[in-house]
Amino acid sequence: MRILGVDFTSSPSRRKAITVAYATLIDSELLVETVEHLHDFVAFEALLNSPGPWVGAFDFPFGLPRELVETLSWPTDWQELVTTVGTMGRTAFRSALTSVRESRPMGARYIARRGDAVAGSSSPMKLVNPPVGLMFFEGAPRLSKAGVSVLPCAPSVDLRVALEAYPGYLARKITNASYKKDGKEGMSPSRIHARTTLVEALVSASAALGGIPVRLSQNLRANCITDGSGDTLDAVICALQAAQSVVAGTSFAIPLAADPLEGWIVTAPDS
């Protein structure tokens, strides 16, 4: 099975690219062949439209909190929601999320999806640090337009399957230490050590990471450690989340009760 692991950004550029790990799942082993950097959305759209079959895990929220959508009187059908969001423009989208956030009491301003609470990920209402709301704004409509099977939001018989990933969920199973930071801080000795620990867990088929061995060339292994931004390592971890989901079977380990409007982060438990 062809596997993609995608570390996403809402503003791809030469400085901060969308990072893609290309891999193959063979007999429950994940062979990561290469990591590519996409510097614009044209390249990302070409990736989405590449022929299947493939299963890709993408590090951005596929959906929005149902409570937020209902508060804004936006469509509660996922396809209609992303079409609406995709046509409104960034300024209007930001303004809508800000208006809801500022109307809520301190300490409860960000509405989390049920899956966010389980995986420990940020609410898609956040527009900075990290700007996951903007990642939804840029990513989800492109998934819809490409016609891929988006699980659990818009499943179809298409041979290109998109899953929502969150590499931080798996990383915390190995270490709670900070392992990435853009700029010089990403190369601190403590972060290099944390990335080294994560890479060792990946290649050793750690039971905490699902027991799937990740095969990396010496060059890719070094890149995962020396890339202080963590983008290379996160793309590889996303690929592992996709692989775990494939091994889980036809359900991709997505709970039956997962809200298709909100989406679900694969490998996170239903609790």
C-alpha positions in Angstrom: 0.0 0.0 0.0 1.3 3.4 -0.9 1.4 5.7 2.1 1.7 9.5 2.4 2.5 11.4 5.6 1.8 15.2 5.3 3.0 17.8 7.7 0.9 20.8 6.6 1.2 24.6 6.8 -1.5 27.2 5.9 1.0 29.4 4.1 3.5 27.2 2.2 6.7 29.0 1.0 10.4 28.3 0.4 11.0 29.1 4.1 8.1 26.9 5.4 7.0 24.1 3.1 4.3 21.4 3.2 6.4 18.4 4.0 5.5 15.0 2.6 6.9 11.5 3.5 6.4 8.9 0.7 6.3 5.4 2.0 5.2 1.9 1.3 3.5 -0.5 3.8 4.9 -4.0 3.1 4.0 -6.9 5.4 3.4 -4.6 8.4 6.7 -2.7 7.9 6.7 0.9 6.8 9.4 1.7 4.3 9.9 5.5 4.0 11.4 6.1 0.6 11.8 9.9 0.5 10.6 13.2 2.0 9.6 16.0 -0.3 9.0 19.7 0.3 6.1 21.4 -1.4 6.4 25.2 -1.6 3.0 26.2 -2.8 -0.6 25.0 -2.9 -0.3 24.1 -6.6 2.1 21.3 -5.7 -0.1 20.2 -2.8 -3.2 20.0 -5.1 -1.1 18.0 -7.6 -0.3 15.6 -4.7 -4.0 15.2 -3.9 -4.8 14.5 -7.5 -2.0 11.9 -7.9 -3.5 8.5 -8.9 -4.4 6.0 -6.2 -4.5 3.8 -4.5 -2.9 5.5 -1.6 -3.7 6.3 2.0 -2.5 9.7 3.3 -2.5 11.1 6.8 -2.6 14.9 6.9 -1.7 17.0 9.9 -4.5 19.5 9.8 -8.1 19.5 11.1 -10.6 18.1 8.6 -13.6 19.6 10.5 -14.8 22.2 12.9 -16.4 21.8 16.3 -20.1 21.2 15.8 -21.0 23.7 18.5 -19.1 26.4 16.6 -20.7 25.6 13.3 -24.2 25.6 14.8 -23.4 28.9 16.7 -22.5 30.5 13.3 -25.5 29.0 11.5 -23.1 27.4 9.0 -24.1 24.2 7.1 -23.8 21.0 9.3 -23.1 18.8 6.2 -19.3 18.6 5.8 -19.3 19.0 2.0 -21.5 22.1 2.3 -19.5 23.5 5.2 -16.1 23.3 3.4 -17.7 24.8 0.3 -19.1 27.7 2.3 -15.8 28.2 4.1 -13.8 28.0 0.9 -15.7 30.8 -0.7 -15.8 33.3 2.1 -12.1 34.3 2.2 -9.6 34.3 5.0 -10.7 37.7 6.5 -14.3 36.7 6.9 -13.4 33.3 8.3 -11.1 34.8 10.8 -13.6 37.4 11.8 -16.3 34.7 12.3 -14.1 32.6 14.6 -12.9 35.7 16.5 -16.5 36.8 17.1 -17.5 33.5 18.7 -14.3 33.3 20.7 -14.7 36.8 22.1 -18.3 36.1 23.0 -17.4 33.3 25.3 -16.1 33.5 28.9 -12.4 33.5 29.7 -11.1 30.0 30.1 -13.7 28.6 27.7 -13.1 30.6 24.6 -11.9 27.8 22.4 -14.4 25.0 21.6 -12.7 21.7 21.1 -13.9 18.8 19.0 -14.4 15.6 20.8 -11.3 14.1 19.1 -9.2 17.1 20.1 -9.9 16.4 23.7 -8.8 12.8 23.3 -5.7 13.4 21.3 -4.6 16.6 23.1 -4.7 18.7 19.9 -5.6 22.4 19.6 -9.1 23.6 18.8 -9.6 24.5 15.1 -10.8 27.9 16.5 -7.1 28.8 17.1 -5.7 31.2 14.6 -2.2 31.6 16.1 0.3 29.4 17.9 -0.6 27.1 16.1 -3.0 28.6 13.4 -4.9 25.3 13.0 -8.1 27.2 12.1 -6.3 28.5 9.0 -5.0 25.1 8.3 -8.6 23.8 8.1 -9.5 26.8 5.9 -6.8 26.0 3.4 -6.7 22.2 3.6 -10.2 20.9 4.0 -11.7 22.6 0.9 -8.8 21.3 -1.2 -9.5 17.7 0.0 -13.2 18.1 -1.0 -12.3 19.6 -4.4 -9.8 16.8 -5.2 -12.6 14.2 -4.7 -10.6 12.0 -2.4 -12.4 9.8 0.2 -12.2 11.9 3.4 -12.7 9.8 6.5 -15.0 10.0 8.4 -16.3 13.3 6.9 -17.0 12.3 3.3 -16.3 8.7 2.6 -16.4 7.4 -0.9 -15.2 4.5 -3.1 -12.3 6.6 -4.3 -8.9 4.8 -4.1 -7.3 7.9 -2.6 -8.0 7.9 1.1 -7.4 11.0 3.4 -7.1 10.6 7.1 -6.5 13.3 9.7 -3.3 12.9 11.7 -1.7 14.6 14.7 1.9 13.6 15.2 2.0 15.1 18.6 -0.3 12.4 19.9 2.1 9.6 19.0 5.2 11.6 19.9 3.9 12.1 23.5 3.7 8.3 23.9 7.5 8.3 23.7 8.5 11.7 25.3 6.8 14.7 26.7 9.9 16.8 25.9 9.7 19.6 23.3 11.2 18.2 20.1 10.7 21.0 17.5 10.9 24.7 17.1 11.3 26.9 14.0 14.6 28.8 13.9 17.7 28.3 16.0 15.8 27.1 19.1 15.0 23.9 17.2 18.7 23.0 17.3 19.0 23.1 21.1 20.7 20.0 22.6 17.5 19.0 24.5 15.4 19.1 21.3 18.0 17.2 19.3 18.0 14.6 22.0 14.2 14.4 22.0 14.1 13.9 18.2 16.8 11.2 18.5 14.7 9.4 21.0 11.7 9.6 18.7 13.6 8.3 15.7 15.0 5.4 17.8 11.5 4.5 18.8 10.3 4.6 15.2 12.9 2.3 13.8 12.8 -0.1 16.7 9.1 -0.8 16.3 8.2 0.5 19.7 5.0 -1.1 21.1 3.9 2.4 22.2 3.9 3.3 18.5 1.8 0.3 17.3 4.7 -2.1 16.9 5.2 -1.2 13.2 8.9 -0.9 12.3 9.7 2.2 10.3 12.5 1.7 7.8 14.6 4.9 7.2 17.8 5.3 5.2 20.7 6.7 7.1 20.2 10.0 5.3 16.5 10.2 6.2 17.2 9.2 9.8 19.8 12.0 10.0 17.4 14.5 8.4 14.7 13.7 11.0 17.1 14.5 13.7 18.8 17.6 12.2 15.6 19.3 11.0 15.0 21.5 14.0 11.5 22.5 12.8 10.4 18.9 13.3 8.7 19.0 9.9 10.6 16.0 8.5 10.0 13.9 11.6 6.3 14.9 11.8 5.8 13.9 8.2 7.2 10.4 9.0 5.1 10.1 12.1 2.0 11.0 10.0 2.9 8.2 7.6 3.1 5.9 10.6 -0.4 7.0 11.7 -1.6 6.2 8.2 0.1 2.8 8.3 -1.4 2.0 11.7 -4.9 2.8 10.3 -4.4 0.5 7.3 -3.3 -2.3 9.5 -6.4 -1.8 11.7 -8.6 -2.8 8.8 -11.5 -1.4 6.8 -12.6 0.9 9.6 -9.1 2.5 9.7 -9.7 2.4 13.5 -12.1 5.4 13.3 -14.8 5.1 15.9 -18.3 4.4 14.5 -19.6 7.3 16.6 -17.1 9.8 15.2 -18.9 13.0 14.1 -18.4 13.4 10.3 -18.7 17.2 10.7 -15.8 17.3 13.2 -13.7 14.5 11.8 -11.4 12.2 13.8 -7.6 12.0 14.5 -6.6 8.5 13.5 -4.9 6.3 16.2 -6.6 8.3 18.9 -8.9 6.1 21.1 -12.6 6.6 21.4 -12.9 7.7 25.0 
